[in-house]
């Protein structure tokens, strides 16, 4: 990580944006070791980190940036939900209190089963990389080529870092609402059950009209809808649109406003409508896969995660009762 006295710290894994005095968003760079977004909040007498990225390599830069910006080590680390790309950097924050909801803490061990398997036998990950490389050689769609290139770079990096992974779970859990009272600001950690995942936490800065959404927010890219409850999720997005929040930090994608929140809600509805129409016409899941979403969603990248396919499978199984 590089830094100067006059500029924000920089990293090859994320870009920092100051969104208020003492409040920073760390936006993951495609192909880096972050795989998601994070945040740094100076409470005045304590420092709070919101999510810790996918790999410790990016988390180390986040820790250094936070200490440079606030002048102290992190006191609190929030894990927004159980998906590994948001918390496998926890090991870097060894002195901090790591906080998640009760349910998130319960399901975290299961969420990293695939990483444990990769650590035990990296050949499966090597095979995935090879399959992506072979598809890239013949893929004509530039959007898919970009997604595959991101996937290959990310998986190569994961392969090299597997031996260093040491999974650290939260040591404090909560449910409902948790309020942090600092000398500089007050922030609220809130929960949503059975929306994007069985349990998601999001951080609200009431005075600054800022929200760190975790994966309740995907801006300008395909959201991950496998195993979600779209009705609960979209209802929550509607509440966010009606709130007094002005700046939203999503779990993936750039900073946004209520306009981006509305677009994500519309994506979820469009995906559900696409699948429902094919089912109504007695079509197969393969037909849904050959379909396309309306603009602007048709141009949203998978970000190397094949999210469209995962979303279609999840919606098809749920709506068809299979």
C-alpha positions as CSV (number, residue, x, y, z in Angstrom):
1,X,0.0,0.0,0.0
2,X,1.2,3.5,-0.9
3,X,0.3,6.7,0.9
4,X,1.3,10.3,1.1
5,X,0.5,13.0,3.6
6,X,-1.8,14.9,1.2
7,X,-3.7,12.0,-0.4
8,X,-5.8,9.0,0.6
9,X,-3.9,5.8,1.0
10,X,-3.9,3.7,-2.2
11,X,-4.0,-0.1,-2.8
12,X,-4.1,-2.3,-5.8
13,X,-7.0,-4.1,-4.3
14,X,-9.4,-1.2,-3.6
15,X,-10.0,2.5,-4.1
16,X,-10.7,4.7,-1.1
17,X,-13.4,7.4,-1.2
18,X,-14.0,9.9,1.6
19,X,-17.8,10.3,1.9
20,X,-17.8,12.4,5.1
21,X,-15.3,13.7,7.6
22,X,-13.8,10.5,9.1
23,X,-15.9,8.2,6.9
24,X,-14.4,6.2,4.0
25,X,-15.6,3.6,1.5
26,X,-13.2,1.0,0.2
27,X,-14.4,0.0,-3.2
28,X,-13.0,-3.3,-4.4
29,X,-11.0,-3.4,-7.7
30,X,-11.9,-6.1,-10.2
31,X,-9.3,-8.9,-10.2
32,X,-7.8,-7.8,-6.9
33,X,-7.9,-9.6,-3.5
34,X,-10.9,-7.7,-2.2
35,X,-13.8,-9.2,-4.1
36,X,-16.2,-6.8,-2.4
37,X,-16.4,-3.4,-0.7
38,X,-15.6,-2.3,2.9
39,X,-15.7,0.8,5.0
40,X,-13.8,2.7,7.7
41,X,-15.6,4.9,10.2
42,X,-13.8,7.1,12.8
43,X,-16.1,7.2,15.8
44,X,-13.8,9.7,17.5
45,X,-12.3,7.5,20.2
46,X,-12.6,4.2,18.3
47,X,-12.3,3.0,14.7
48,X,-14.9,0.7,13.1
49,X,-14.3,-1.4,10.1
50,X,-17.3,-2.6,8.0
51,X,-16.4,-5.9,6.3
52,X,-12.8,-7.2,5.7
53,X,-12.8,-8.4,2.1
54,X,-12.1,-11.8,0.7
55,X,-8.4,-12.3,1.2
56,X,-6.0,-11.1,4.0
57,X,-3.8,-9.5,1.3
58,X,-6.5,-6.8,0.8
59,X,-7.4,-6.7,4.4
60,X,-3.8,-5.9,5.3
61,X,-4.0,-2.8,3.1
62,X,-7.4,-1.9,4.7
63,X,-5.9,-2.2,8.2
64,X,-3.0,0.0,7.2
65,X,-5.3,2.6,5.6
66,X,-7.6,2.7,8.6
67,X,-4.7,3.2,11.0
68,X,-3.3,6.0,8.8
69,X,-6.6,7.7,8.5
70,X,-7.7,7.5,12.1
71,X,-4.4,7.2,13.9
72,X,-5.4,4.1,15.8
73,X,-5.9,0.3,15.3
74,X,-9.5,-0.9,14.7
75,X,-11.6,-1.4,17.8
76,X,-14.6,-3.0,16.1
77,X,-15.0,-5.1,12.9
78,X,-18.4,-5.7,11.5
79,X,-19.1,-8.8,9.4
80,X,-22.2,-7.9,7.4
81,X,-23.2,-11.5,6.5
82,X,-21.8,-15.0,6.1
83,X,-20.5,-14.9,2.5
84,X,-16.8,-15.4,2.6
85,X,-15.9,-12.6,0.3
86,X,-16.8,-10.2,3.1
87,X,-15.0,-11.6,6.1
88,X,-12.1,-13.8,5.3
89,X,-9.8,-10.9,6.0
90,X,-10.8,-11.1,9.7
91,X,-7.5,-12.7,10.6
92,X,-5.7,-9.4,10.0
93,X,-7.7,-7.6,12.7
94,X,-6.5,-9.8,15.6
95,X,-7.0,-7.2,18.3
96,X,-10.4,-6.0,17.3
97,X,-13.8,-7.1,18.5
98,X,-15.5,-8.8,15.6
99,X,-19.2,-8.5,15.5
100,X,-22.0,-10.3,13.5
101,X,-25.5,-11.4,14.0
102,X,-26.2,-14.6,15.8
103,X,-27.3,-16.4,12.6
104,X,-24.4,-15.2,10.6
105,X,-22.0,-16.5,13.2
106,X,-23.8,-19.8,13.1
107,X,-23.6,-20.3,9.4
108,X,-20.1,-19.0,8.7
109,X,-18.3,-22.3,9.2
110,X,-20.5,-23.9,6.5
111,X,-19.9,-20.9,4.2
112,X,-16.2,-21.6,4.0
113,X,-16.4,-25.3,3.4
114,X,-15.3,-24.8,-0.2
115,X,-12.2,-22.9,0.9
116,X,-11.3,-25.6,3.4
117,X,-11.6,-28.1,0.6
118,X,-9.4,-26.0,-1.6
119,X,-6.8,-25.7,1.2
120,X,-6.8,-29.5,1.6
121,X,-6.7,-30.2,-2.2
122,X,-5.9,-27.2,-4.5
123,X,-6.4,-29.3,-7.6
124,X,-10.1,-28.6,-7.7
125,X,-9.4,-24.8,-7.9
126,X,-6.7,-25.4,-10.5
127,X,-9.3,-27.3,-12.6
128,X,-11.8,-24.4,-12.3
129,X,-9.1,-22.0,-13.5
130,X,-8.3,-24.2,-16.4
131,X,-12.0,-24.5,-17.4
132,X,-12.3,-20.7,-17.3
133,X,-9.2,-20.3,-19.5
134,X,-10.5,-22.8,-22.0
135,X,-13.8,-21.0,-22.3
136,X,-12.1,-17.6,-22.6
137,X,-10.3,-18.9,-25.7
138,X,-13.6,-19.4,-27.5
139,X,-16.0,-17.0,-25.9
140,X,-17.2,-14.3,-28.4
141,X,-19.3,-12.2,-26.0
142,X,-17.1,-9.3,-24.7
143,X,-19.2,-9.1,-21.4
144,X,-18.5,-12.8,-20.7
145,X,-14.8,-12.4,-21.7
146,X,-14.5,-9.6,-19.1
147,X,-16.2,-11.8,-16.4
148,X,-13.9,-14.7,-17.2
149,X,-10.8,-12.6,-17.1
150,X,-11.8,-11.3,-13.6
151,X,-12.6,-14.9,-12.5
152,X,-9.2,-16.2,-13.7
153,X,-7.3,-13.4,-12.1
154,X,-9.2,-13.8,-8.8
155,X,-8.8,-17.6,-8.6
156,X,-5.1,-17.4,-9.4
157,X,-4.7,-15.0,-6.5
158,X,-6.7,-17.2,-4.2
159,X,-4.7,-20.3,-5.3
160,X,-1.4,-18.6,-4.2
161,X,-2.8,-17.4,-0.9
162,X,-4.6,-20.6,0.2
163,X,-1.8,-21.6,2.6
164,X,-2.1,-18.2,4.5
165,X,-5.8,-18.4,5.2
166,X,-6.7,-18.6,8.8
167,X,-10.4,-18.3,9.4
168,X,-11.3,-16.0,12.4
169,X,-15.0,-15.9,13.4
170,X,-16.8,-13.2,15.3
171,X,-16.4,-13.1,19.1
172,X,-19.5,-11.0,19.7
173,X,-23.0,-11.4,18.3
174,X,-26.2,-9.5,18.4
175,X,-29.7,-9.3,16.9
176,X,-32.0,-6.4,16.0
177,X,-30.0,-3.3,16.6
178,X,-26.6,-2.3,18.1
179,X,-25.7,1.3,18.6
180,X,-22.1,2.6,18.8
181,X,-21.7,6.0,20.7
182,X,-18.4,7.6,19.9
183,X,-17.1,11.1,20.7
184,X,-17.4,12.1,17.1
185,X,-20.5,10.3,15.9
186,X,-23.2,7.7,16.7
187,X,-23.8,4.8,14.3
188,X,-26.5,2.1,14.2
189,X,-26.0,-1.5,13.2
190,X,-29.3,-3.0,12.0
191,X,-30.4,-6.4,10.8
192,X,-32.6,-8.0,8.1
193,X,-33.5,-11.6,8.3
194,X,-34.1,-13.8,5.2
195,X,-33.5,-11.1,2.6
196,X,-30.2,-11.6,0.7
197,X,-29.1,-14.2,3.2
198,X,-30.6,-15.7,6.3
199,X,-29.2,-12.7,8.2
200,X,-27.7,-9.4,6.9
201,X,-26.4,-6.5,8.9
202,X,-26.1,-2.9,7.6
203,X,-24.7,0.2,9.1
204,X,-26.5,3.6,9.2
205,X,-24.8,6.9,10.0
206,X,-27.9,9.0,10.8
207,X,-26.3,12.5,11.0
208,X,-24.3,12.0,7.8
209,X,-27.2,10.3,5.9
210,X,-24.9,7.4,4.9
211,X,-25.5,3.6,4.8
212,X,-23.1,0.8,4.4
213,X,-25.4,-1.9,2.9
214,X,-23.3,-5.0,2.7
215,X,-24.7,-7.3,0.1
216,X,-28.2,-5.8,0.4
217,X,-26.6,-3.6,-2.3
218,X,-25.2,-4.5,-5.7
219,X,-24.8,-1.4,-7.9
220,X,-24.2,-1.6,-11.7
221,X,-23.5,-5.4,-11.5
222,X,-25.5,-8.6,-11.2
223,X,-26.7,-9.2,-7.6
224,X,-26.3,-12.6,-6.1
225,X,-29.8,-14.0,-5.6
226,X,-29.2,-17.7,-4.9
227,X,-31.2,-18.7,-1.8
228,X,-32.5,-15.2,-1.2
229,X,-36.1,-14.1,-0.5
230,X,-36.8,-11.6,-3.2
231,X,-39.9,-10.3,-1.6
232,X,-38.2,-9.5,1.7
233,X,-35.2,-8.1,-0.1
234,X,-37.1,-5.8,-2.4
235,X,-39.3,-4.6,0.4
236,X,-36.2,-3.6,2.3
237,X,-34.8,-1.8,-0.7
238,X,-38.1,0.1,-1.0
239,X,-37.7,1.2,2.6
240,X,-34.2,2.4,1.9
241,X,-35.6,4.5,-1.1
242,X,-38.0,6.1,1.3
243,X,-35.4,6.8,4.0
244,X,-33.4,10.0,4.4
245,X,-30.2,8.3,3.4
246,X,-28.3,10.1,0.6
247,X,-25.2,8.0,0.1
248,X,-25.2,4.2,-0.2
249,X,-22.1,2.0,0.0
250,X,-23.1,-1.3,-1.6
251,X,-21.4,-4.6,-1.0
252,X,-20.4,-4.7,-4.7
253,X,-20.1,-1.9,-7.2
254,X,-19.6,1.9,-6.9
255,X,-21.1,4.3,-4.5
256,X,-24.7,5.2,-5.2
257,X,-27.9,7.1,-4.4
258,X,-31.5,6.1,-4.2
259,X,-31.5,5.8,-8.0
260,X,-29.1,2.9,-7.8
261,X,-31.1,1.3,-5.0
262,X,-34.2,1.5,-7.2
263,X,-32.4,0.0,-10.2
264,X,-31.3,-3.0,-8.1
265,X,-34.9,-3.5,-6.9
266,X,-36.0,-3.4,-10.6
267,X,-33.3,-6.0,-11.5
268,X,-34.7,-8.4,-9.0
269,X,-38.2,-7.9,-10.3
270,X,-37.1,-8.3,-14.0
271,X,-35.2,-11.5,-13.2
272,X,-38.2,-13.0,-11.5
273,X,-40.5,-11.9,-14.3
274,X,-38.2,-13.5,-16.9
275,X,-38.2,-16.8,-15.1
276,X,-42.0,-16.7,-14.3
277,X,-42.9,-16.1,-17.9
278,X,-40.9,-19.1,-19.2
279,X,-42.5,-21.3,-16.5
280,X,-45.9,-20.1,-17.5
281,X,-45.1,-21.1,-21.1
282,X,-44.0,-24.5,-19.9
283,X,-40.4,-23.8,-20.8
284,X,-37.3,-25.2,-19.4
285,X,-34.5,-23.7,-17.3
286,X,-32.3,-23.9,-20.4
287,X,-34.7,-21.5,-22.2
288,X,-34.5,-19.1,-19.3
289,X,-30.7,-19.2,-19.6
290,X,-31.0,-18.3,-23.3
291,X,-33.2,-15.3,-22.4
292,X,-32.0,-11.8,-21.6
293,X,-33.0,-9.1,-19.3
294,X,-34.0,-5.6,-20.4
295,X,-31.6,-2.7,-20.5
296,X,-29.6,-1.7,-18.5
297,X,-29.5,-5.1,-16.7
298,X,-28.4,-6.9,-19.9
299,X,-25.1,-5.1,-19.8
300,X,-24.4,-5.7,-16.1
301,X,-21.4,-7.9,-15.6
302,X,-21.3,-11.2,-13.7
303,X,-18.1,-10.1,-12.1
304,X,-16.6,-13.5,-12.7
305,X,-19.2,-15.2,-10.5
306,X,-21.7,-16.5,-13.0
307,X,-24.4,-14.7,-11.0
308,X,-27.0,-14.6,-13.7
309,X,-26.9,-18.4,-13.9
310,X,-27.1,-18.8,-10.2
311,X,-30.0,-16.4,-10.0
312,X,-31.9,-18.2,-12.7
313,X,-31.4,-21.6,-11.1
314,X,-32.6,-20.2,-7.7
315,X,-35.6,-18.5,-9.1
316,X,-36.6,-21.4,-11.3
317,X,-36.5,-23.9,-8.5
318,X,-38.5,-21.6,-6.2
319,X,-41.1,-20.5,-8.7
320,X,-41.6,-23.9,-10.3
321,X,-41.7,-25.8,-7.0
322,X,-38.9,-28.1,-8.1
